[in-house]
Amino acid sequence: MKKILVVDDEEHIRELYRDELVEQGFEVDQAEDGFKALEKLTSFKPDLVTLDVKMPGIDGLEVLRRIREKDVNIPVLLLTAFGEFRQDFNTWASDAYIVKSANLSELVDTVHTLLGTR
């Protein structure tokens, strides 16, 4: 079973993504900030990370940079409510970028594509 780490500072978003991804057959763990996400890279060893861009403490772009330093092979899917981040050069290090939406089909399709599970 493929493992996904959902990183978002908003609990209801983490829960929504977790429920949808578990329903898709993935094992899911969550982190509420960048510090916890970096800890869980070692303990949970995810096959993919969904990562919110705007978070307190360490933002998602810094977490992405640190993930790439540890393991360039972990797919990282950036998620944000702010479309303007797509123009930020730092987001190019991610494997995919999605603007958050109530419709989770793009999230699910992108996760399956990145993991090769469809």
C-alpha positions as CSV (number, residue, x, y, z in Angstrom):
1,M,0.0,0.0,0.0
2,K,1.4,3.4,-1.0
3,K,1.9,5.9,1.8
4,I,1.0,9.6,1.6
5,L,1.9,12.4,4.0
6,V,-0.7,15.2,4.0
7,V,0.8,18.5,5.2
8,D,-1.6,21.4,5.8
9,D,-2.0,23.8,8.7
10,E,-5.8,23.6,8.4
11,E,-7.2,20.5,10.2
12,H,-10.4,20.3,8.1
13,I,-8.3,20.3,4.9
14,R,-6.0,17.5,6.3
15,E,-9.1,15.5,7.3
16,L,-10.8,16.0,3.9
17,Y,-7.7,14.9,2.0
18,R,-7.0,12.0,4.3
19,D,-10.6,10.7,4.0
20,E,-10.5,10.9,0.2
21,L,-7.1,9.3,-0.1
22,V,-7.8,6.5,2.3
23,E,-11.0,5.8,0.3
24,Q,-8.7,5.5,-2.8
25,G,-6.7,2.8,-1.0
26,F,-3.7,4.8,0.3
27,E,-2.2,4.8,3.8
28,V,-2.3,8.4,5.0
29,D,-0.5,10.3,7.8
30,Q,-0.8,14.0,8.5
31,A,1.3,16.9,9.7
32,E,0.0,20.3,10.7
33,D,3.2,22.2,10.0
34,G,6.5,22.0,8.2
35,F,8.5,20.9,11.2
36,K,6.3,17.9,11.8
37,A,6.3,17.1,8.1
38,L,10.1,16.9,8.1
39,E,10.1,14.6,11.2
40,K,7.6,12.3,9.5
41,L,9.7,11.9,6.4
42,T,11.9,9.7,8.5
43,S,9.4,8.0,10.7
44,F,6.5,7.5,8.2
45,K,8.6,7.3,5.0
46,P,5.9,8.4,2.6
47,D,5.8,7.6,-1.1
48,L,4.3,11.0,-1.8
49,V,3.8,14.3,0.0
50,T,0.9,16.7,-0.5
51,L,2.2,20.1,0.8
52,D,0.4,23.3,1.5
53,V,2.4,26.4,0.4
54,K,1.3,28.9,3.0
55,M,1.9,27.6,6.6
56,P,3.2,29.3,9.8
57,G,6.8,28.6,10.9
58,I,8.3,26.9,7.8
59,D,6.4,27.5,4.7
60,G,5.7,24.8,2.1
61,L,8.4,26.1,-0.3
62,E,11.1,25.7,2.4
63,V,9.8,22.3,3.3
64,L,9.9,21.3,-0.4
65,R,13.5,22.5,-0.6
66,R,14.4,20.4,2.5
67,I,12.6,17.3,1.2
68,R,14.6,17.6,-2.1
69,E,17.8,17.8,-0.1
70,K,16.9,14.5,1.7
71,D,15.4,12.6,-1.2
72,V,14.8,13.9,-4.7
73,N,12.7,10.8,-5.6
74,I,9.7,11.5,-3.3
75,P,7.0,13.1,-5.4
76,V,5.7,16.4,-3.9
77,L,2.4,17.8,-4.8
78,L,2.0,21.5,-3.9
79,L,-1.5,22.7,-2.9
80,T,-2.5,26.2,-2.3
81,A,-5.5,28.5,-2.3
82,F,-3.3,31.1,-4.1
83,G,-2.8,30.6,-7.8
84,E,-0.1,33.3,-8.0
85,F,2.5,30.8,-6.4
86,R,2.5,29.0,-9.8
87,Q,4.7,31.8,-11.0
88,D,7.2,31.4,-8.2
89,F,10.4,29.7,-9.5
90,N,10.7,27.8,-6.2
91,T,7.4,25.8,-7.0
92,W,9.1,24.3,-10.1
93,A,10.9,21.9,-7.8
94,S,7.6,20.2,-7.1
95,D,6.2,17.4,-9.2
96,A,2.8,19.0,-9.5
97,Y,0.9,22.1,-8.4
98,I,-2.8,22.3,-7.7
99,V,-5.0,25.2,-6.6
100,K,-7.2,24.0,-3.8
101,S,-10.8,23.3,-4.7
102,A,-13.8,21.6,-3.1
103,N,-13.7,19.2,-6.1
104,L,-11.0,16.7,-5.1
105,S,-10.9,14.9,-8.5
106,E,-7.8,16.8,-9.6
107,L,-6.1,15.9,-6.3
108,V,-7.0,12.2,-6.7
109,D,-6.0,12.1,-10.4
110,T,-2.7,13.8,-9.8
111,V,-1.8,11.5,-6.8
112,H,-2.6,8.4,-8.9
113,T,-0.5,9.8,-11.8
114,L,2.5,10.6,-9.7
115,L,2.4,7.2,-8.0
116,G,1.6,5.3,-11.1
117,T,-1.4,3.6,-9.4
118,R,-3.8,4.0,-12.3
